[in-house]
């Protein structure tokens, strides 16, 4: 099985960012509502777009 380093280098910071938001929200350091659902939605949209684009290229 071939390792796709581009996916790993993009996915790892995204996962770390998501976990950091959860930890900071749980510790009451930030409030996700004040931080903005749009920022979180933007990260999710970028992830979906990235994987969808990669899957389309692999199918060709």
Backbone bond lengths (Angstrom), bond angles and torsions (degrees), N, CA, C in turn:
res aa  C-N    CA-C-N  psi(-1)  N-CA   C-N-CA  omega(-1)  CA-C   N-CA-C  phi
1 X - - - 1.451 - - 1.530 109.00 -
2 X 1.315 115.38 130.07 1.464 121.64 -177.25 1.535 110.23 -83.94
3 X 1.312 116.22 134.66 1.465 121.18 177.84 1.523 108.46 -86.84
4 X 1.319 115.62 129.42 1.456 120.70 177.53 1.532 107.83 -97.92
5 X 1.322 116.41 98.32 1.464 121.36 -174.95 1.520 112.23 -66.77
6 X 1.324 117.03 -28.00 1.464 119.46 179.84 1.528 110.42 -65.27
7 X 1.322 116.68 -40.26 1.464 119.80 177.59 1.516 111.41 -67.75
8 X 1.320 116.48 -38.53 1.461 119.92 -179.56 1.523 110.40 -66.55
9 X 1.336 117.55 -44.34 1.467 120.03 -178.15 1.523 111.93 -70.26
10 X 1.317 118.11 -20.78 1.459 120.05 175.73 1.525 111.07 -90.49
11 X 1.309 117.21 -39.66 1.461 121.43 -175.55 1.515 113.44 -72.25
12 X 1.329 117.64 -37.71 1.458 120.92 -177.35 1.529 112.80 -62.78
13 X 1.337 120.22 -49.72 1.471 118.60 176.77 1.526 112.72 -62.17
14 X 1.327 117.28 -33.14 1.457 120.07 178.74 1.520 110.77 -66.51
15 X 1.328 117.05 -43.46 1.459 120.30 177.12 1.524 111.16 -64.00
16 X 1.330 117.16 -42.82 1.461 120.60 178.65 1.523 111.22 -62.49
17 X 1.324 117.02 -40.38 1.457 121.31 177.86 1.528 110.47 -63.07
18 X 1.325 116.74 -42.53 1.463 120.75 -179.74 1.524 110.96 -64.76
19 X 1.333 116.96 -45.77 1.459 120.00 178.54 1.526 111.28 -64.72
20 X 1.325 117.26 -37.35 1.463 120.22 178.22 1.525 110.70 -62.96
21 X 1.335 117.05 -40.78 1.462 119.65 177.30 1.518 111.54 -62.48
22 X 1.328 117.00 -42.61 1.467 120.77 179.83 1.521 110.67 -63.58
23 X 1.334 116.91 -44.70 1.464 120.86 -179.23 1.521 111.04 -66.28
24 X 1.329 117.45 -44.18 1.466 120.20 179.59 1.520 111.54 -65.65
25 X 1.323 117.59 -35.07 1.461 120.46 177.43 1.524 110.26 -70.45
26 X 1.325 117.94 -40.23 1.463 121.35 179.65 1.528 111.23 -66.46
27 X 1.321 117.40 -32.12 1.460 121.34 179.88 1.529 112.16 -85.54
28 X 1.321 116.84 3.91 1.473 123.08 -179.09 1.525 112.71 59.26
29 X 1.309 116.90 29.08 1.463 120.78 175.29 1.523 109.72 -82.47
30 X 1.327 116.01 -40.85 1.462 120.43 174.86 1.519 108.59 -126.01
31 X 1.303 115.32 161.66 1.453 121.55 173.29 1.522 106.55 -114.10
32 X 1.326 116.07 119.11 1.463 119.39 -175.34 1.524 110.69 -60.51
33 X 1.326 117.55 -32.03 1.469 119.25 178.28 1.521 110.72 -63.96
34 X 1.326 117.33 -38.71 1.466 120.36 177.51 1.529 110.86 -75.79
35 X 1.331 116.35 -33.58 1.467 120.99 179.19 1.513 110.07 -63.70
36 X 1.299 115.67 -37.73 1.457 119.78 174.24 1.513 113.31 114.31
37 X 1.300 113.43 119.63 1.461 118.52 175.80 1.533 110.35 -68.17
38 X 1.322 117.02 -24.28 1.464 120.58 -179.66 1.528 111.02 -64.70
39 X 1.323 117.15 -37.35 1.463 120.50 178.84 1.525 110.02 -65.55
40 X 1.326 116.21 -44.49 1.461 120.31 178.90 1.523 109.94 -65.47
41 X 1.317 116.76 -42.75 1.463 120.64 177.00 1.518 112.10 -62.39
42 X 1.319 116.46 -36.10 1.458 120.58 177.47 1.520 112.18 -63.68
43 X 1.335 116.56 -43.02 1.460 119.77 177.11 1.521 111.19 -61.95
44 X 1.332 116.61 -42.83 1.469 120.09 179.34 1.523 110.16 -63.91
45 X 1.326 116.94 -42.53 1.466 120.42 179.51 1.527 111.33 -63.42
46 X 1.323 117.29 -40.34 1.461 120.78 177.76 1.526 110.56 -63.41
47 X 1.327 116.16 -43.21 1.465 119.71 178.61 1.517 111.71 -61.04
48 X 1.338 116.45 -47.77 1.464 120.39 -179.67 1.520 110.21 -61.61
49 X 1.319 117.07 -44.28 1.463 121.17 179.69 1.528 110.97 -62.61
50 X 1.321 117.08 -42.17 1.458 121.44 -178.96 1.525 111.10 -62.04
51 X 1.335 116.35 -50.08 1.463 119.51 -178.45 1.519 111.41 -69.07
52 X 1.322 117.98 -37.09 1.463 120.59 179.36 1.527 110.07 -64.68
53 X 1.327 116.63 -42.98 1.462 121.37 179.46 1.525 110.44 -63.22
54 X 1.322 116.96 -41.99 1.456 120.90 179.79 1.526 110.92 -65.42
55 X 1.334 117.62 -42.08 1.461 120.72 -179.48 1.521 111.16 -65.99
56 X 1.327 117.79 -36.83 1.463 121.09 178.47 1.529 110.27 -64.51
57 X 1.331 117.56 -41.19 1.461 120.87 -179.94 1.527 111.06 -67.30
58 X 1.342 116.82 -36.26 1.458 120.30 -178.55 1.522 111.60 -70.96
59 X 1.339 117.55 -27.41 1.457 121.07 -179.46 1.521 111.81 -72.68
60 X 1.345 117.40 -28.41 1.475 120.91 -175.87 1.496 112.92 -69.87
